Amino acid sequence: MTSIKFCSYNMTTCTSDKDFKCRRPDGKILSSPPQHSLRAQKVVISSQAVCSAGSSTDLEVAPEAPEKVKIDVSNNCVDTVFRSQEALLAAEASQENRTKARILFLSESNVCRSVLAEAAFNKLIEEHGLSEVVECQSKGTRDYCVGEGPDAAAAAVALRLGLPLQEGQLGRHFDHIQDILEFDLLLAVDKFTLADAMREISVYDTVNSSRNFSSRVRHLGEYNTDRADKELDIDDPLYGGAGGLQAEDDVFDAAIKLEKCCEGLIAALVKVKSQASETPGSFRECLIEYRSNLGDVDWLVPPMLRDR
């Protein structure tokens, strides 16, 4: 395929095959390029090329130049319709009649920490008689293990602690488009997972700042009942791949911390329940009010979203 050269010589457009020809802006065609244009950069173009100074210019290609090549980059572009005001309103309409509060536990891949948190919290929901007003699920912010079951070490630890895993539970990927509206509280196990979720959800606040969607995302470690443990993160016990009994011991330690966090969370919800009436949906309304009073959460803000 014949390539197009964009030369620095007097904004000249060049074509190259067996015979080098160069058309200048005044229409004259040179049979050989100026010496300093030999460093011209080869580019594949559609309708424009960018010069070394960063500006663009339409190319005037000689008649014998090859057919222009078009590159489809549509799959690399962000479809903003999902974050439009109209799309948000339409999605929220489907949630208006929901009376039950919903909580989502987030980890990186949804095969260990978030699975154990979901199991621990489901157990506490039953013990405190809150199953009629709140439910929970778990998902991963990365798609590494979508469709896979809980890690063997996590399953073994759940059995040791008497935590009931969901039958046929498989790893699921966090869908910010739906999950930001379908769940009233999203709890991340560490700062990296929190940042994954906030990078997506914080964009909604630029569409409608009055809704403060980011307030729905919190750090699970905030609810740790072990006051001596000042570390908010529940680190990934499978990171590094120790395997065997060592992996199970590490998962066990993480599960104990997850249990303590879920205990603090259920204690907060019991207080919320005491403020709610018997009217369907009252508990959810009180939970939303409770959430709005928690304040901002610290997260790893990417440079483009930081205050300037």
C-alpha positions as CSV (number, residue, x, y, z in Angstrom):
1,M,0.0,0.0,0.0
2,T,1.3,3.4,-0.9
3,S,1.8,5.6,2.1
4,I,1.3,9.3,2.5
5,K,4.1,11.5,3.7
6,F,3.5,14.8,5.4
7,C,6.6,17.0,5.0
8,S,7.8,20.0,7.0
9,Y,8.8,21.7,3.8
10,N,6.5,24.7,3.2
11,M,3.5,22.7,4.3
12,T,4.0,20.4,1.3
13,T,2.1,17.2,0.7
14,C,4.0,14.2,-0.6
15,T,3.1,10.8,-2.1
16,S,5.5,8.0,-2.3
17,D,5.8,4.9,-4.5
18,K,8.3,4.1,-7.2
19,D,8.5,7.7,-8.3
20,F,8.6,10.3,-5.6
21,K,6.3,13.3,-6.4
22,C,5.6,16.2,-4.2
23,R,2.8,18.9,-4.7
24,R,3.4,22.3,-3.2
25,P,0.6,24.7,-2.1
26,D,1.2,26.7,-5.4
27,G,0.4,23.7,-7.4
28,K,3.8,22.8,-8.7
29,I,4.9,19.2,-8.5
30,L,8.5,18.5,-7.5
31,S,10.2,15.4,-8.9
32,S,12.4,15.0,-5.7
33,P,11.9,16.1,-2.2
34,P,13.9,18.8,-0.5
35,Q,16.7,17.4,1.6
36,H,15.3,18.5,4.9
37,S,12.0,16.7,4.1
38,L,13.6,13.3,4.2
39,R,12.7,13.1,7.9
40,A,9.0,13.4,7.0
41,Q,6.8,11.1,9.1
42,K,4.8,8.4,7.4
43,V,1.1,8.4,8.4
44,V,-2.1,6.6,7.4
45,I,-4.8,9.2,7.0
46,S,-8.5,9.6,6.1
47,S,-9.1,13.3,5.4
48,Q,-6.6,15.2,7.5
49,A,-3.1,14.9,8.9
50,V,-1.4,16.6,11.9
51,C,1.8,18.4,11.3
52,S,4.7,18.4,13.8
53,A,3.6,21.7,15.3
54,G,0.3,20.0,16.4
55,S,-2.0,21.8,13.9
56,S,-4.0,20.1,11.2
57,T,-4.4,20.8,7.5
58,D,-6.4,19.3,4.7
59,L,-4.2,17.3,2.3
60,E,-4.1,18.1,-1.4
61,V,-3.1,14.7,-2.8
62,A,-1.7,14.3,-6.3
63,P,-4.0,12.4,-8.7
64,E,-1.8,9.3,-8.6
65,A,-2.0,9.1,-4.8
66,P,-3.6,5.9,-3.4
67,E,-7.1,5.8,-2.1
68,K,-7.5,7.3,1.3
69,V,-7.9,4.9,4.2
70,K,-10.6,5.3,6.8
71,I,-10.3,4.0,10.3
72,D,-13.4,3.2,12.5
73,V,-12.7,4.3,16.1
74,S,-16.3,4.4,17.3
75,N,-15.7,1.5,19.6
76,N,-13.0,3.5,21.4
77,C,-15.4,6.4,22.2
78,V,-17.5,6.8,25.3
79,D,-21.3,6.7,24.8
80,T,-22.5,9.5,26.9
81,V,-26.2,8.8,26.6
82,F,-26.1,6.6,29.7
83,R,-25.1,9.5,31.8
84,S,-27.5,12.0,30.3
85,Q,-30.2,13.6,32.4
86,E,-33.0,11.9,30.3
87,A,-31.4,8.4,30.8
88,L,-31.1,8.9,34.5
89,L,-34.7,10.0,34.9
90,A,-35.9,7.0,32.9
91,A,-33.8,4.6,34.9
92,E,-35.0,6.1,38.2
93,A,-38.6,5.7,37.3
94,S,-38.2,1.9,37.5
95,Q,-37.1,2.2,41.1
96,E,-39.9,4.5,42.4
97,N,-42.1,1.7,43.7
98,R,-39.3,-0.3,45.4
99,T,-39.8,-0.3,49.1
100,K,-36.9,-2.6,50.2
101,A,-33.5,-1.1,50.8
102,R,-30.7,-2.7,48.9
103,I,-27.0,-2.9,49.8
104,L,-24.1,-3.9,47.4
105,F,-20.7,-5.2,48.6
106,L,-17.9,-4.5,46.2
107,S,-14.5,-6.1,45.9
108,E,-12.1,-6.5,43.0
109,S,-13.3,-9.8,41.4
110,N,-16.2,-11.0,43.5
111,V,-14.9,-14.4,44.5
112,C,-13.6,-13.8,48.0
113,R,-14.0,-10.7,50.1
114,S,-17.3,-9.4,48.8
115,V,-18.8,-12.9,48.7
116,L,-17.9,-13.4,52.4
117,A,-19.3,-9.9,53.3
118,E,-22.5,-10.8,51.6
119,A,-22.8,-14.1,53.4
120,A,-21.9,-12.5,56.8
121,F,-24.4,-9.7,56.3
122,N,-27.2,-12.0,55.2
123,K,-26.7,-14.0,58.4
124,L,-27.0,-10.8,60.4
125,I,-30.1,-9.6,58.6
126,E,-31.9,-12.8,59.6
127,E,-30.7,-12.7,63.2
128,H,-31.9,-9.1,63.6
129,G,-35.2,-9.5,61.8
130,L,-34.5,-7.1,59.0
131,S,-35.1,-9.4,56.1
132,E,-38.4,-7.7,55.3
133,V,-36.8,-4.3,54.8
134,V,-33.2,-4.8,53.5
135,E,-31.4,-7.2,51.2
136,C,-27.8,-7.4,49.8
137,Q,-25.7,-8.6,46.9
138,S,-22.1,-8.6,46.0
139,K,-20.2,-7.8,42.8
140,G,-16.7,-7.1,41.5
141,T,-15.4,-3.9,40.0
142,R,-13.2,-5.9,37.6
143,D,-14.3,-8.6,35.2
144,Y,-11.5,-11.0,36.0
145,C,-13.7,-13.8,37.4
146,V,-17.1,-13.2,36.0
147,G,-19.0,-16.5,35.9
148,E,-16.7,-18.2,38.3
149,G,-17.7,-19.6,41.7
150,P,-16.2,-18.5,45.0
151,D,-12.5,-19.2,45.6
152,A,-11.9,-22.6,47.2
153,A,-10.2,-20.9,50.2
154,A,-13.2,-18.5,50.6
155,A,-15.6,-21.4,50.5
156,A,-13.7,-23.3,53.1
157,V,-13.6,-20.3,55.4
158,A,-17.3,-19.7,55.0
159,L,-17.9,-23.2,56.1
160,R,-15.7,-22.8,59.1
161,L,-17.5,-19.7,60.2
162,G,-21.0,-20.9,59.4
163,L,-21.5,-18.2,56.7
164,P,-24.1,-19.4,54.2
165,L,-23.0,-18.8,50.6
166,Q,-25.6,-18.4,48.0
167,E,-26.3,-21.6,46.1
168,G,-24.8,-21.5,42.6
169,Q,-23.2,-18.1,43.4
170,L,-21.0,-16.9,40.5
171,G,-18.8,-13.8,40.1
172,R,-20.7,-10.8,38.7
173,H,-19.4,-7.5,37.3
174,F,-20.3,-4.1,38.7
175,D,-22.7,-2.3,36.3
176,H,-22.6,1.3,37.3
177,I,-25.4,2.3,34.9
178,Q,-27.9,0.1,36.7
179,D,-26.3,-0.5,40.1
180,I,-26.1,3.2,41.0
181,L,-29.9,3.3,41.0
182,E,-30.8,-0.2,42.1
183,F,-28.7,-0.1,45.3
184,D,-29.1,2.5,48.1
185,L,-25.7,1.8,49.6
186,L,-22.5,0.5,47.9
187,L,-19.7,-0.6,50.2
188,A,-16.2,-1.2,49.0
189,V,-13.7,-3.4,50.8
190,D,-10.6,-1.3,50.0
191,K,-9.5,2.0,48.6
192,F,-8.8,0.5,45.2
193,T,-12.2,-0.9,44.8
194,L,-13.7,2.3,46.1
195,A,-11.8,4.3,43.5
196,D,-13.0,1.9,40.7
197,A,-16.6,2.6,41.7
198,M,-16.2,6.3,42.3
199,R,-14.4,6.9,38.9
200,E,-17.6,5.7,37.2
201,I,-20.2,7.1,39.6
202,S,-18.7,10.5,40.2
203,V,-19.4,11.3,36.5
204,Y,-23.1,11.2,37.2
205,D,-22.7,14.1,39.6
206,T,-21.5,16.2,36.7
207,V,-24.8,15.5,35.0
208,N,-26.9,16.2,38.0
209,S,-24.9,17.6,41.0
210,S,-28.0,18.0,43.1
211,R,-28.5,14.2,43.4
212,N,-25.0,13.5,44.8
213,F,-24.8,9.9,43.5
214,S,-21.3,9.6,45.0
215,S,-22.7,9.6,48.5
216,R,-24.1,6.1,47.9
217,V,-20.5,4.7,47.8
218,R,-18.9,4.1,51.2
219,H,-15.9,2.3,52.7
220,L,-17.0,-0.9,54.4
221,G,-14.1,-0.5,56.9
222,E,-15.9,2.6,58.3
223,Y,-18.2,0.2,60.2
224,N,-15.5,-1.9,61.8
225,T,-16.4,-2.5,65.5
226,D,-12.7,-3.2,66.4
227,R,-11.8,0.3,67.4
228,A,-8.1,-0.7,67.8
229,D,-8.0,-1.4,64.1
230,K,-7.5,1.9,62.4
231,E,-7.0,0.5,58.9
232,L,-10.1,0.9,56.7
233,D,-9.0,-1.5,54.0
234,I,-9.7,-5.2,54.1
235,D,-6.7,-6.3,52.0
236,D,-7.1,-9.0,49.3
237,P,-5.9,-12.2,51.1
238,L,-5.4,-14.0,47.8
239,Y,-3.0,-11.4,46.4
240,G,0.3,-13.0,45.8
241,G,-1.1,-16.5,45.4
242,A,0.4,-18.2,48.5
243,G,-2.1,-21.0,48.0
244,G,-2.8,-24.0,50.3
245,L,-3.3,-23.6,54.0
246,Q,-1.6,-20.3,54.1
247,A,-4.2,-18.8,51.7
248,E,-7.0,-20.2,53.8
249,D,-5.5,-18.7,57.0
250,D,-5.2,-15.3,55.2
251,V,-8.8,-15.5,54.0
252,F,-9.9,-16.4,57.5
253,D,-8.3,-13.3,59.0
254,A,-9.9,-11.2,56.3
255,A,-13.3,-12.9,57.0
256,I,-13.1,-12.0,60.7
257,K,-12.6,-8.4,59.8
258,L,-15.4,-8.5,57.3
259,E,-17.7,-9.9,60.0
260,K,-16.8,-7.1,62.4
261,C,-17.5,-4.5,59.7
262,C,-20.9,-6.2,59.0
263,E,-21.7,-6.1,62.7
264,G,-21.1,-2.4,62.8
265,L,-23.2,-2.0,59.6
266,I,-26.1,-3.9,61.0
267,A,-26.0,-1.9,64.3
268,A,-26.3,1.3,62.2
269,L,-29.3,-0.2,60.3
270,V,-31.0,-1.2,63.6
271,K,-30.9,2.4,64.6
272,V,-32.3,3.4,61.2
273,K,-35.1,0.9,61.7
274,S,-36.0,2.4,65.1
275,Q,-36.6,5.7,63.3
276,A,-38.8,4.2,60.6
277,S,-42.5,3.7,60.7
278,E,-44.4,0.6,59.7
279,T,-45.3,2.2,56.3
280,P,-43.8,0.2,53.4
281,G,-40.7,2.1,52.2
282,S,-40.2,4.0,55.4
283,F,-37.0,2.1,56.3
284,R,-35.5,2.8,52.8
285,E,-36.4,6.5,53.1
286,C,-34.7,6.7,56.6
287,L,-31.6,4.9,55.2
288,I,-31.3,7.4,52.4
289,E,-31.5,10.2,55.0
290,Y,-28.9,8.5,57.1
291,R,-26.6,8.1,54.1
292,S,-26.9,11.8,53.2
293,N,-25.6,12.7,56.6
294,L,-22.4,10.6,56.4
295,G,-20.4,13.3,54.6
296,D,-17.8,12.8,51.9
297,V,-15.7,9.7,51.6
298,D,-12.0,9.8,50.8
299,W,-11.0,8.0,47.6
300,L,-8.2,7.9,45.0
301,V,-9.4,10.8,42.8
302,P,-7.9,10.6,39.3
303,P,-6.2,13.9,38.2
304,M,-8.9,14.8,35.7
305,L,-11.6,14.9,38.5
306,R,-9.6,16.7,41.2
307,D,-10.6,20.2,42.3
308,R,-8.5,22.8,40.5
